[in-house]
């Protein structure tokens, strides 16, 4: 463990620390961020709370609130106090800007070091970071955490997949980080270069930033012959580093001394119990530069009941199922792209890239799932794979869908977050 004392704190001690920090951050937000002063006043809530449960009386902060106050309206201090700026990748609209004080960077470094150590990174590792170093938080988060652990960082940065593979081989990279779909893409590129990814020295990887199902995880493990950890985070909190899974691979530990999680019903805003699935709401407990109270992440998950065998006491949440705004309604059925991904990635004959296209055919919604074959198949083989996938997708989603098996390497590729859904319905209305 990177910080055993904190990572194994008793429940009672965690809650005492949370209450102390929550009270402080609410008062700080009220006194220094005009947005929160107005918001708390109009909701009639006092920042000087008595118990953790009092947080439920506070209003939510939404992405829209952050956008309306962009780029610097949510900051608690004058700009001269900040030393770094990042912005969200803009998955669902205008990017959101965040600024870090030296203390905020310290907290980010600490939580990232905990996640990376939990995933097995040590000072003996050669740690390659194939993520763009820019306003996206990914690369810098892994860089700061890796540096704190003392690993030898190879900051290869953006794209150029062949170069990434060449450098992995040249330096003997043992650990990689990034986006899950990019790890699969790199495996394809390596093979095209005549290099079996499993024969490289890479033995461990930590991925996140997008939907990341168990089947994808298993596929990366197999193709690279490495262990794979899931890391979650969002720009609004710090970037990657809010939570990650330990070697038990059973849920992601969320660092409760820095982030306070709640799960709510996305429709009513009511708080849900442990094990009940809903939207994750996060409050920053130590972020001085840009405190965020009850942030609606739109990410769907649930909090586990019970403790983990690894000895860490910080709560675990289930891998993110998707964003509430990713949920598609097709022929009246609610589906998450992750359900489709799970089926596709389990099928050995299918390659690493896929796409969903939704169209209107007359009055009916039509979902076509395009998958790349693992290799070039003849018509008979294509037909068999197609039927197999259509049947399995129907079992999981209850939807009749059309599957198209296309040639390897023919679907669009992404170096950042993959775009898996093209919804043409709005355009055709
Ligand atoms: O994606 C931060 C990050 C970088 C996390 C690298 C992990 C690794 P944003 O661009 O602000 O920040 O996007 C945040 O990405 O609300 C989720 O919807 C999604 N997301 C992040 N991690 C995961 C994950 C970064 N492990 C948004 N599984 C979040 C599923 C994830 N979705």
Boltz pocket constraint, residues with backbone or C-beta under 6 A from the ligand:
constraints:
  - pocket:
      binder: B
      contacts: [[A, 87], [A, 88], [A, 89], [A, 90], [A, 91], [A, 137], [A, 138], [A, 178], [A, 207], [A, 208], [A, 209], [A, 210], [A, 211], [A, 212], [A, 230], [A, 231], [A, 232], [A, 233], [A, 234], [A, 235], [A, 236], [A, 239], [A, 240], [A, 241], [A, 297], [A, 299], [A, 319], [A, 320], [A, 322], [A, 323]]
      max_distance: 6.0
